């Protein structure tokens, strides 16, 4: 199978000075480009001093674009309801020009429990309406620019995905169980008849000596996600096992052979997926661990799936 290979970071780094954290991320992009990765993505998080420490992704991506030449730089995602859509369009257009047309702009509506909406003077209950309104303004502002062909959306709302398909935007799938949630979203997107489908399977990929060893390394970091998954209805109860929680979070872990087997059974990646975006940093991950995971993915996992740098 042929697919586009990317990586994702949520910009964790508890206790790491901000300057060093961001410079290290620029080096992560440079290393990924040398390994043949075709894109690198960052997540936007506001007001997070420990984990998810990047409120202004386009600024960091400008530095990454200057340090690289080929790899595309993207947001997965920019929280659109908290943005001034005209200002976002202007910044994105400048970055796209500076990078030589390498920006991939991913958009989302944020999570319903996010405290940052109140800080920004927004009502989290209105985030979907705010998203829809800001998307209209943003796409109108980008009319005539090539960047408009590199927009992506991440949503659990079927109407948003069918509109995205009709408009030629891509689909980012990272949240929700792949079999019970994401496969249905991908089908709704494809049923809308996009001319050139773009479906990115965003998957945590954490190689280790064995499944058990890789799971043990992740246990402390994923424990915080038990309650949110129960509240979302994806996990049945708080006593869910670590193995099952990792499955529901779409985290591929184990030996390279284990991960290849798991990805080949993934209903989105192995089905309609066109892109694989590998999240390589958990909350406690070091830069060295992330670099090692990128190398393993590029040399031992992705080639076994049919990818070539």
N, C-alpha and C positions, 0 to 999 in steps of 0.2 A: 504494500500500500504506500502511497505517496502522501505526505502531509508537510505542513509548515511547522517548524519547531521553535518555540519560544520559552522564556522563563519569566517567572513572576516573583517579586518580593513585596512583602507588606511593610518593609523598612522597620524591623524590630531592632533593638539594640539597647537594652536596659543598662544604664550606667555609662554608656559610651558617649563621649562628648559629641555634640551635633556635627561639628566640622569634620571630625574623623569619620563619623558614621556616613555622612554624605559622600565624602571623598572615597571611602571604601566601596560605596555603591557604584560610583563611576568606574572604579576598577573592575567591579563585577561585570558591568556592561562590556568593558574592553576585553575581559577574559572570555566572555560568552561569544563575542564576535570572532575571536581567534579560534574558538572551538567549532564555529560554523552555525551557531544559533542565528535564526533569522529575525527574531524580535526579542525585546526585553520589556517588561511591563512593571509598573509600580502602582500600588494602591494608595489612595488618598485617605488619610485619617486626620481629623481635627482634634486638638486639645488632648493629645495623648503623650505624656512625658516619658513613658516607658516602652510601650509597644505600639507599633503603627505610628511612627514619628514623622510622617511626611504630610504636612498640610498643603504644600504648594508643589505638586508633582511636575508641572511644566518647567519650573525653575531648575529642578534637578535634571530633568530630561534634556534641557538645553546644554548643561555641562556634559552629560553623557554623549549627546550628539556631537559635541565639539571634540570629544576624545576618541570617537569612532568614525567609521566611514560607510559601513554597509548595513549594520544591524538597525532594524526599525525600533523606535522607542514609543512606548504606549502607556496609557493609563487604564488600569483595571481595578477600580473605576474612579472617575471623577464624580463626586456627589453633586449632581446637577441642580437639585432644588436649593442648594446653598450658594450657588454661583450667580453672578451677574452674567447672563448669557452673551450679551454683546461684548463685555470685557473678556470673557473666556474665548469667544471667537477671535478677537483681535490677538490675544496672546498666542492662541493655537496657530493662527496664520503666520505670525512672526517666527515661531519655532519651526513650523513646517518649512518655511523658506530657508531658514538657517541650516536645517538638517538636510536639505536637498530632497524634500518630499518623503521623509521617513517617519512622520508622526502617525500613530494609530490612536485615535481618541475614543476611549471606552467610557460609557456613561451609565450611571445607575441612580436610583432614588434614595439610597441610604436605608438604614435599618430602623424599625419602628421604635426601638428603645434608646435611640441615640440622644444623649443630652445636648449635643452640640447644636441641635436645631433651636433650642431655647436661647442659647448664647448668641446665635446669629439673628435672633428676633423672628424666628420662623416657627410655625406650628407643625410638629411632626405628623399630626393627623392629616395635614394638607399636602404631605410630601408628594403624593402621586399627581395631584392637580398642579402643583408647582413644577414638577418634572415635565408634565405635558406642555405647559405653557412655555417654560424655558427651552424645551426642545424645539418648539416651533420657531422661536426667536433665533436660536442658535443655527438651525438648518437654513433659515432664510438668510442669515448673515453670511453663511458659508457658500451660498449659491454662486456658482461660477469658479470656485476654487477646487483644485483636485483633492484637497483634504476631505471634502464632502463625500468622497468615495471610500474613505478610510475611517468611517464612523462605526462604532460598535455599541450595542446595548445589552445590558444585563438586567433581566426583569423576570418576575414570576407571573406577570400579567399577560395573558394570551394576546389581548388586543395590541399591546405594545410590540410584541414579537411579530405579529402578522403585519403591522404597519411598517416595522423595520424591514421585513422581507420585501414588501412592496416597494419601499424606498431605496432598496439596495444596501441597507446597513447590515453589519455582521451581528452575530449572536455570541455572547460570552456566557458559557455555562459553567459555573463553579459552585453554586449554592444549591443544596437539596440533593437527596439521594439520586444517583444516576438512573437507577431502574424505575423508581416510583415517581420522580418529579422531572428530571432533566430530559428523559427520553420523550415524554409527552410534549414538553416545550419545543424540542427540536422538531417533532412531527408537525406541530402547529405552524412553526416557522416555514418548514418545507412545503406544507400544504398551501401556503399563501403564494407559492410560485416565484421565489426570488430568481432573478435572471442568472446571477452568479452566487450561489449559496456560500456563506462563510460561517462556519460553526466551530468555535474554539472550545475544546474540552480543557478546562482549567483543573489540573490535578496536582495534589501534593505528591511529590516523588522523593522518597527518602530511602536510598539504598543502605543496606547493612549486611552484616555477616549472615543473618538469617531473619525470617519474619519476626521471631520472638525478640531478637536483639534490637531490631529497628523499632519495634513497637515499644519496648522498654525505654529506649532513648527518647521517644516522643511522649511518654505517658504524662509527665508533669505538665507539658505544654497543652495537651489536648483535654486535660481534665476540666479546664474552664469552659469547654464547649458542651459539656453534658446538659446543663440546665437550659441553655438556649435551644438545643436540639429537641429537648422535651417540650419546651414552650411552643416551638414551631410545629409540633406534631410529627416530627421525623423520627425521633427516638421514643420508645414506649415508656421508659421510666428512668429514674436517676441511677439505678443499679445496672444499667447496660454495661456489657463488658467492653474492655478497651478495644478488642478486635472488632466488635460490631460497630463501635463508635467510629473507628477509623474507616470502616467500610462506608458508613453513612456520610462521612465527611469527604469521601472520594480520595482518601490518602492511600497511595500505592507505596508499599514498603516491603522490604525483604532483600533478597539477593537480586542482582540484575535479572536472573532467569525468572524469579518469582514475579517481578514487576512486569516483565514482558508478557508473561502468562496472564496476569491480571488485566493489563491494558487490552490484550486481545479479546478479553471477555467483557470489556466495558461497552455498554450499549450505545453510548454516544461517540466515544473516540473511534471504536472499531466499526461503527455504523456510519452515520452521516457526517462525522467530524472531519474537518479540513485542516484544523490547527490543533496541536498539542502544546499547552502552555503549562510548564512545570513549575509549581511553587517549591522552592528549594530552601526556604528559611522558616523554621518555627520560631517561637518567641525567644528561646534561649540559644538559637543557632549562632555560631561565630561565622565571620567572613571565610575563614579557612574551611569550615564544613560546607558552606555554600559553594565555594569554588570546587571542592572535591566532588560534590554532587553533580555540578554542571559537567565536569569531566566524565564522570561515570555515565551520565545520561547520554552525552554526545558520542562516547566511544563504545559503550557496552549495552545500552538499552535501545536508543533510537535506531541504530543501524539494524538491529534484529527485527525491527518493525517495518523496515523498508526505507528509512530516511537516509539520505546522504548529504553531507555538508557541502 
